[in-house]
């Protein structure tokens, strides 16, 4: 005769394993999307840094040529 508690425990363990497997798949997909997002954000950060450097250069040039005027 089979132990009913053992059957119940095996069923629960199977559910846990299945759910952990699904969770692992979801987390792997999330990590891939986050990596892509970080790469895209890095590109934006580089462009923002370049723009900031350009803006600083323009400000220095305008001040040195005395063509700088106050913002409107």
C-alpha positions in Angstrom: 0.0 0.0 0.0 1.3 3.4 -0.9 1.7 6.1 1.6 -0.9 9.0 0.9 1.4 11.5 2.6 4.2 10.5 0.3 2.0 11.0 -2.7 0.9 14.4 -1.5 4.4 15.4 -0.8 5.6 14.3 -4.3 2.7 16.2 -5.9 3.7 19.3 -4.0 7.4 18.9 -4.8 6.5 18.5 -8.5 4.5 21.8 -8.4 7.3 23.5 -6.6 9.8 22.3 -9.2 7.5 23.4 -12.1 7.0 26.8 -10.6 10.7 27.4 -9.9 11.4 26.4 -13.5 8.9 28.9 -14.8 10.3 31.5 -12.5 13.8 30.8 -13.7 12.7 31.3 -17.3 11.0 34.5 -16.5 14.0 35.9 -14.6 16.3 34.9 -17.5 14.0 36.8 -19.9 13.9 39.8 -17.6 17.7 39.8 -17.3 18.0 39.8 -21.1 15.6 42.7 -21.4 17.5 44.7 -18.7 20.8 44.1 -20.5 19.3 45.6 -23.7 17.8 48.5 -21.8 21.1 49.2 -20.0 22.9 49.2 -23.4 20.4 51.6 -24.9 20.6 53.8 -21.8 24.4 53.8 -22.1 24.2 55.1 -25.6 21.9 57.9 -24.4 24.3 58.7 -21.6 27.2 59.0 -24.0 25.3 61.4 -26.2 24.2 63.5 -23.2 27.8 63.7 -22.1 28.9 64.8 -25.6 26.2 67.4 -25.7 27.2 68.7 -22.3 30.8 69.0 -23.5 29.7 70.8 -26.6 27.5 73.2 -24.6 30.5 74.0 -22.3 32.7 74.6 -25.3 30.1 77.0 -26.9 29.8 78.9 -23.6 33.6 79.3 -23.4 33.7 80.5 -27.0 30.9 83.0 -26.6 32.4 84.4 -23.4 35.8 84.7 -25.0 34.5 86.4 -28.1 32.3 88.7 -26.0 29.2 87.6 -28.0 27.6 86.0 -25.0 24.2 87.4 -24.1 22.0 86.6 -21.1 19.2 84.0 -21.8 15.8 85.4 -22.7 
